């Protein structure tokens, strides 16, 4: 695998370099939707966008249908029935046309016409265009300004429905600061500073699911091994669990309740010594809900570890 | 892969992105780096001739010894050495677009980590470099397709794989269909299950990578989001089932301020229900008061290339409630409580009493009425089988200017264990600084004095202290179109002062 990775990286780098040719279309984010309205056919008639979209600064995006009838009355032009499109589903993106017009002027095309376009193809703005003025860093630092209050608690629905919209401003690491804490990102920390010494209580009963962020073998076992906590000499060889005198011979309840904690220090071999048909103990480990037939049908190899004779 | 080789490739890739004319293309890169210096102490197993053990099974030094009948040597645990780890971790997350096809991007995230003191001390530093994600993505209004090393993160866990994933959004984004498949990685890590880094105890391990495939069917509309999930893993060598799940996730917002969220997963491989949860949250119109009540059932699951599932881990059932209240502006109070009880294990023994229920609670508050200052305090307690934790923290944070953030805290906790005499009490005092430079580089650093007392009823008890240090930097950079802030935009009140 390492060799494949090693060999593939220069190839990827070369591919990136070759593909990285200049003068390509500016945006490659999700294609903005061309509006259904034939703007190009009307551009010569309208001196500016606000001739039709006069209420845009106040949030009234579209003219009334009767406005069209000024020309499309059946005599000057064929009559049409036009109704404004349905508003976009409400989300938490906080945007004010009025504020932007006041700050940047009536340059609607900066956002709604693709750069270099000569056919006046009006498109819905995409978030990529926001970044031409708003830096990525500002986007990260001012989520309240962008998304409104309580965005953190409310973004689940929109993020699930259209993740490509998020990707316009955010790299994955931005999401992972909260959703999968990054060991390299120091702030904000997911666990408090003294979590290491106090994590046993949270881990035993899985206050949160540790394995959502940590591979428990790599992360838990290696650290426990360094700390001398992993088993040596199998079960009962050292009486590590010294607060319970007979723990080695009566650990079943603790094991079934917190098996994920057991396997953070014990290997499968530790248990097979007693819980196997080939070992000296032959203690049946199967408990409530055990369906041997189903398990055998799904993975007979697992059964054969303890029942090599079938 | 050798770290030097990875660094060379990253340098070459960076050189490409910096030097090649970027007109028409775009890229963004985020680099996170962090250095820590942290120590910990565990235990170390030692032995002594049985004849040297004193009556009462203690060593001459007073440590409790274990002497099996007839044994020549007795064993005992003493305090382990002071092990200091100095891990340095860097992750590089980048996205490139502008290849002549709208919606086509390349995404990559790599992680590099070394322990600068001893590679065996800090977890997760072997191997030193690996690719977390690296895929080509094509996205348009109704489709997002990824090809390469990608992942899926659902209630079934975080699973990476080398393969393909496609999300299709239909009916105005209301209908969601997802499918994915490929060669799987380990759960929660970008390493294959065959990696030696995932087998520190030389345990039974798959000899070939598993294949993974699954899908989702979802429906989203105003106030409703529901997902039906399916995922299956097959052992690469035997083609036996490694795991197979079906799950449902749903969130309903029937009216403003009220949310009901829940889900359940069913372990098809074992024929058992897994984790189930349901919670209702109500928030007042102005957000001053919010409360949640819920219940959950947690049952772990293990891949069938281990034997752990055969030991029949049982689930626990929990009920919980939380409330947050802001009586006046700048004052916030919160509390959360949960009680849980394990199911019948059918393995109880009169020889060993084991707790089968627990509860946990947090009470806290914050005061933010002084400009630039935040004061916060929490008390927490977690009493359950295996271990307990209780303590408090007091935090003061000061942001004199937008780009500078200082935090000082005092924490205390006690941690008794149920199955071993190894109670611990810790006092720690920390100071932390976050600063964003004018160029957008985010720097952070902190120092913590850590004083721990490990209590035991024998001579293996000890007390020790240490300083912990961490330093980090986050750098964002991108193509010129993404890098500058237009002066006109800075005049917008909402954005002014954020850079």
Interface residues (C-beta under 8 A of the other chain):
Chain A: X1 X2 X5 X6 X9 X10 X12 X13 X16 X17 X19 X20 X21 X22 X23 X24 X25 X26 X27 X28 X29 X30 X31 X33 X89 X90 X94 X99 X100 X103 X104 X105 X128 X131 X132 X133 X134 X135 X136 X137 X138 X140 X141 X142 X145 X149 X150 X156 X157 X160 X161 X162 X163 X164 X167 X171 X172 X173 X174 X179 X180 X182 X183 X184 X185 X186 X187 X192 X193 X194 X196 X197 X198 X200 X201 X202 X203 X204 X205 X206 X207 X209 X211 X212 X213 X214 X215 X216 X217 X218 X219 X220 X221 X222 X223 X224 X225 X226 X227 X228 X229 X230 X232 X237 X238 X239 X240 X241 X242 X243 X244 X245 X246 X247 X249 X250 X251 X252 X253 X254 X255 X256 X257 X258 X259 X260 X261 X263 X267 X268 X269 X271 X272 X275 X285 X286 X287 X288 X289 X290 X291 X294 X295 X298 X299 X300 X301 X302 X305 X306
Chain B: X1 X5 X9 X12 X13 X16 X17 X20 X21 X22 X23 X24 X25 X26 X28 X29 X30 X32 X33 X34 X38 X40 X41 X42 X43 X44 X45 X64 X66 X75 X77 X80 X83 X87 X89 X90 X91 X93 X94 X95 X96 X97 X98 X99 X100 X101 X102 X103 X104 X105 X106 X107 X109 X111 X113 X120 X121 X122 X123 X124 X126 X127 X131 X133 X134 X139 X140 X141 X144 X153 X157 X158 X167 X169 X173 X176 X186 X187 X188 X189 X191 X192 X195 X197 X198 X199 X200 X201 X202 X203 X204 X218 X220 X222 X225 X227 X235 X238 X240 X241 X242 X244 X251 X253 X269 X270 X271 X272 X275 X287 X298 X300 X302 X304 X305 X306 X307 X308 X309 X310 X311 X312 X313 X314 X316 X340 X342 X343 X344 X345 X346 X347 X348 X349 X351 X352 X353 X354 X356 X358 X360 X382 X383 X384 X385 X386 X387 X388 X389 X391 X393 X409 X411 X413 X415 X417 X418 X419 X420 X421 X424 X426 X428 X430 X432 X434 X436 X440 X442 X444 X446 X448 X450 X452 X468 X470 X472 X474 X476 X478 X481 X482 X483 X484 X485 X486 X488 X489 X491 X492 X493 X494 X495 X498 X499
